[in-house]
Amino acid sequence: MPDLTTRTLVWLTYRLGATIALGLPLILLIWAGVRRDPALVRLLSIYWKVASLLAISVLLLTDQRPIGYVTALLAPLLMAGSVWFWVDLNEELADSPPGRALPMTVRIWRWSLTVFAVFAVGMSGSALGCARALEAAECKVWLEAPQGLHRVAERLFDFVFGGQWTEAVASFIGYVALVAYAVGLLQWLLVRFPRQGRVAGEF
């Protein structure tokens, strides 16, 4: 059995991720859309594209796929980088009138996300050994949240579609999504980045 401290920290990582990496940016994206702020909509849209790696990690860990531990390590790094990387969006955010609630909230969220990313990378890094020792007790705690979400999705899928949502299906979709993610990332690195640099443009 994993010790209480390990279990607490792992679940804290998942709960902070659900709040800071998923809940808040969703609210901010809706808020920016309602306020028709194109720079912030673009920033948050890019963030969600990058953050999809986190969902892919959950799908892979549902079926105890070792690569899920690797993607779980990379996801927070890419997510935090995606909200600081773009020169044009940083300038537009910096030039927004002081006192406006939305830009100020986005700034606070960016720093909160960065702190979370450092914490999450440290936690995920400590679990990289689980890619080779899936049956270790300290590794099983990392699977509790993904498998809990899987059980909810399983019941929902059965209720809505009358079909089966299995762990194998989840991992298969995770692998397909990971390939698509890697292709998109390579396309940006090899084509868009050399041409546009750190300008988001119409990313």
C-alpha positions in Angstrom: 0.0 0.0 0.0 1.3 3.5 -0.8 1.8 5.7 2.3 -0.8 8.3 3.2 1.4 11.2 2.1 1.9 9.8 -1.4 -1.8 9.2 -1.8 -2.6 12.7 -0.6 -0.2 14.3 -3.0 -1.3 12.3 -6.0 -4.9 13.2 -5.4 -4.0 16.8 -4.7 -2.3 16.8 -8.2 -5.5 15.5 -9.8 -7.7 17.9 -8.0 -5.5 20.9 -8.7 -5.4 19.8 -12.3 -9.2 19.6 -12.5 -9.5 23.1 -11.0 -6.6 25.1 -12.5 -5.9 23.2 -15.7 -9.5 22.4 -16.7 -12.2 24.2 -14.8 -10.8 27.8 -14.7 -9.6 27.9 -18.4 -13.0 26.7 -19.5 -14.7 29.5 -17.5 -12.2 32.0 -18.9 -12.8 30.8 -22.5 -16.5 31.3 -22.1 -16.0 34.7 -20.5 -13.6 35.8 -23.2 -16.1 34.6 -25.9 -19.0 36.6 -24.2 -16.8 39.7 -24.0 -15.6 39.2 -27.6 -11.9 39.5 -26.7 -10.2 37.9 -29.7 -6.7 37.9 -28.1 -7.8 36.0 -25.1 -10.0 33.7 -27.0 -7.0 32.8 -29.2 -4.8 32.3 -26.2 -7.3 30.1 -24.5 -8.1 28.2 -27.7 -4.4 27.4 -28.2 -4.2 26.4 -24.5 -7.0 23.9 -25.0 -5.4 22.3 -28.0 -2.2 21.8 -26.0 -4.0 20.7 -22.9 -5.7 17.9 -24.8 -2.5 15.9 -24.0 -3.8 15.8 -20.4 -7.0 14.0 -21.4 -5.0 11.7 -23.6 -2.9 10.8 -20.5 -6.0 9.9 -18.6 -7.3 7.7 -21.4 -4.0 5.8 -21.5 -3.7 5.5 -17.7 -7.2 4.1 -17.6 -5.9 0.9 -19.2 -2.5 1.1 -17.4 -0.5 2.0 -20.5 3.1 2.9 -19.6 3.3 5.8 -22.0 0.5 7.5 -20.0 3.1 8.3 -17.3 5.4 9.9 -19.9 2.6 12.1 -21.4 1.4 13.0 -17.9 4.9 14.4 -17.3 5.0 16.3 -20.6 1.4 17.7 -20.5 1.9 20.3 -17.7 5.2 21.6 -19.3 3.5 22.1 -22.6 0.4 23.6 -21.1 2.3 26.2 -19.1 4.5 27.0 -22.0 1.5 27.6 -24.3 0.2 30.5 -22.2 3.5 32.4 -22.1 5.1 31.6 -25.5 3.3 33.9 -27.8 4.8 37.4 -28.2 1.8 39.1 -29.8 -0.7 37.7 -27.3 1.6 38.6 -24.4 1.7 42.2 -25.7 -2.0 42.4 -26.1 -2.6 41.2 -22.6 0.0 43.6 -21.2 -1.6 46.5 -23.1 -5.1 45.8 -21.8 -6.5 48.7 -19.7 -5.7 48.3 -16.0 -8.5 47.2 -13.8 -10.3 45.1 -16.3 -11.5 42.0 -14.6 -11.0 39.5 -17.5 -7.3 40.3 -18.3 -6.4 40.5 -14.6 -8.0 37.1 -14.0 -6.2 35.6 -17.0 -2.9 36.9 -15.6 -3.6 35.4 -12.2 -4.6 32.1 -13.8 -1.4 32.0 -15.9 0.8 32.3 -12.8 -1.4 29.7 -10.9 -1.1 27.4 -13.9 2.7 27.8 -13.9 3.0 27.0 -10.2 0.7 24.0 -10.7 2.8 22.8 -13.7 6.0 22.8 -11.6 4.2 20.8 -8.9 2.7 18.4 -11.4 5.9 17.8 -13.2 7.7 17.0 -9.9 4.9 14.6 -9.0 4.7 13.0 -12.4 8.5 12.7 -12.6 8.5 10.7 -9.4 6.1 8.3 -11.0 8.1 7.7 -14.2 9.4 4.4 -12.8 5.8 3.2 -12.9 6.1 2.9 -16.7 8.2 -0.2 -15.9 6.6 -1.3 -12.6 2.8 -1.0 -13.2 2.0 -3.4 -10.4 3.9 -1.5 -7.7 1.6 -0.3 -4.9 2.8 3.3 -5.2 1.9 3.3 -8.9 -1.7 2.0 -8.4 -2.7 5.2 -6.7 -2.0 7.1 -10.0 -4.6 4.9 -11.7 -7.4 5.5 -9.2 -8.6 8.8 -10.6 -8.5 7.7 -14.3 -10.2 4.5 -13.5 -12.8 6.3 -11.4 -13.5 8.6 -14.4 -13.7 5.5 -16.6 -16.4 4.0 -14.5 -18.5 7.2 -14.8 -17.9 7.3 -18.5 -18.8 3.7 -18.8 -22.2 4.2 -17.1 -22.9 7.3 -19.2 -21.9 5.7 -22.4 -24.1 2.7 -21.7 -27.1 5.0 -20.8 -26.7 7.3 -23.8 -25.6 4.9 -26.5 -26.5 1.5 -25.1 -22.9 0.3 -25.8 -19.8 -0.7 -23.9 -17.0 1.7 -23.0 -14.2 -0.5 -21.9 -10.6 0.2 -20.8 -9.3 -1.2 -24.0 -11.5 1.2 -26.0 -10.3 4.1 -23.9 -6.7 3.3 -24.4 -7.2 2.7 -28.2 -8.8 6.2 -28.5 -5.9 7.5 -26.4 -3.3 6.1 -28.8 -5.2 7.4 -31.8 -5.4 10.9 -30.2 -1.7 10.8 -29.2 -0.7 10.1 -32.8 -2.9 13.0 -34.0 -1.4 15.2 -31.3 2.2 14.2 -32.3 1.5 14.9 -36.0 0.0 18.3 -35.1 2.9 19.2 -32.9 5.5 18.1 -35.6 3.6 20.1 -38.2 3.8 23.2 -36.1 7.5 22.7 -35.2 8.6 22.0 -38.8 6.3 24.3 -40.8 4.6 27.0 -38.7 7.3 27.8 -36.2 10.1 28.5 -38.7 7.8 30.7 -40.6 5.9 32.6 -37.8 8.1 32.2 -34.8 6.5 33.2 -31.5 3.6 35.0 -33.2 0.3 33.2 -32.7 -1.4 34.8 -35.6 -4.4 32.7 -36.6 -3.0 29.6 -34.9 
